[in-house]
Amino acid sequence: MELTPDQLREILRAELEAGVHVDEDELRRVVMASVNETLSSLGLQPDDPRAMQRDLQFLRELRETSESIRRKGLLALVGALIAATLAAIWAGIKSHLGG
């Protein structure tokens, strides 16, 4: 059974109000299990930290490359629009002067 964050908060609040003591080792086990489950659900391998770091590095590089391509594409588009505008102006001046 998966609990929503609100349900977990409610359970923890009720436990704290009841004065239930949670052993530090038990708390650590629960937290680690939750973190591992979350990472696994995201497609990451929590049992292999180096692979996880490589995956995250790859995602960062992919994002940075995508942003760079987007920036360069926009710059090329603006450059082409400016060149086309200048060519149209030049053609207009040339035809106006009879050349």
C-alpha positions as CSV (number, residue, x, y, z in Angstrom):
1,M,0.0,0.0,0.0
2,E,1.5,3.3,-1.1
3,L,0.7,6.3,1.1
4,T,0.5,9.9,0.0
5,P,2.7,12.5,1.6
6,D,-0.3,13.9,3.5
7,Q,-1.2,10.4,4.8
8,L,2.4,9.9,6.0
9,R,2.4,13.3,7.7
10,E,-0.9,12.4,9.4
11,I,0.5,9.1,10.6
12,L,3.7,10.7,11.9
13,R,1.7,13.4,13.7
14,A,-0.6,10.9,15.3
15,E,2.4,8.8,16.4
16,L,4.2,11.9,17.9
17,E,1.0,12.9,19.7
18,A,0.7,9.4,21.1
19,G,4.2,9.6,22.5
20,V,5.4,6.7,20.5
21,H,9.2,6.5,20.5
22,V,10.8,5.5,17.3
23,D,14.2,4.0,17.5
24,E,16.9,5.8,15.5
25,D,17.9,2.7,13.7
26,E,14.3,2.0,12.7
27,L,13.8,5.6,11.6
28,R,17.0,5.3,9.5
29,R,15.8,2.0,8.0
30,V,12.4,3.6,7.1
31,V,14.0,6.7,5.6
32,M,16.5,4.6,3.5
33,A,13.8,2.4,2.3
34,S,11.7,5.4,1.2
35,V,14.6,7.1,-0.5
36,N,15.6,3.8,-2.3
37,E,12.0,3.3,-3.4
38,T,11.7,6.8,-4.7
39,L,15.0,6.6,-6.6
40,S,14.0,3.3,-8.1
41,S,10.6,4.7,-9.2
42,L,12.6,7.4,-11.0
43,G,14.6,4.7,-12.9
44,L,17.8,5.3,-10.9
45,Q,19.9,2.6,-9.2
46,P,20.3,3.4,-5.6
47,D,22.5,0.4,-5.0
48,D,25.1,1.7,-7.5
49,P,25.9,5.3,-6.6
50,R,28.6,5.7,-9.3
51,A,26.1,4.6,-12.0
52,M,23.6,7.1,-10.5
53,Q,26.1,9.9,-10.7
54,R,27.0,9.0,-14.3
55,D,23.2,9.0,-15.2
56,L,22.8,12.4,-13.5
57,Q,25.9,13.8,-15.2
58,F,24.6,12.5,-18.6
59,L,21.2,14.3,-17.9
60,R,23.0,17.5,-17.1
61,E,25.1,17.3,-20.3
62,L,22.0,16.6,-22.3
63,R,20.2,19.6,-20.8
64,E,23.2,21.9,-21.4
65,T,23.5,20.7,-25.0
66,S,19.8,21.2,-25.6
67,E,20.0,24.7,-24.2
68,S,23.1,25.5,-26.3
69,I,21.4,24.2,-29.5
70,R,18.3,26.3,-28.7
71,R,20.4,29.4,-28.2
72,K,22.4,28.9,-31.4
73,G,19.3,28.1,-33.4
74,L,17.6,31.3,-32.1
75,L,20.7,33.3,-33.0
76,A,20.8,31.8,-36.5
77,L,17.1,32.6,-37.0
78,V,17.6,36.2,-35.9
79,G,20.7,36.5,-38.2
80,A,18.7,35.1,-41.1
81,L,15.8,37.6,-40.5
82,I,18.2,40.5,-40.3
83,A,20.0,39.4,-43.5
84,A,16.7,39.1,-45.3
85,T,15.6,42.5,-44.1
86,L,18.8,44.1,-45.2
87,A,18.7,42.3,-48.6
88,A,15.1,43.6,-49.1
89,I,16.2,47.2,-48.2
90,W,19.2,46.9,-50.5
91,A,17.0,45.6,-53.4
92,G,14.5,48.5,-52.7
93,I,17.3,51.1,-52.8
94,K,18.8,49.6,-55.9
95,S,15.5,49.5,-57.8
96,H,14.7,53.1,-56.6
97,L,18.0,54.4,-57.9
98,G,17.4,52.6,-61.3
99,G,20.2,50.1,-60.9
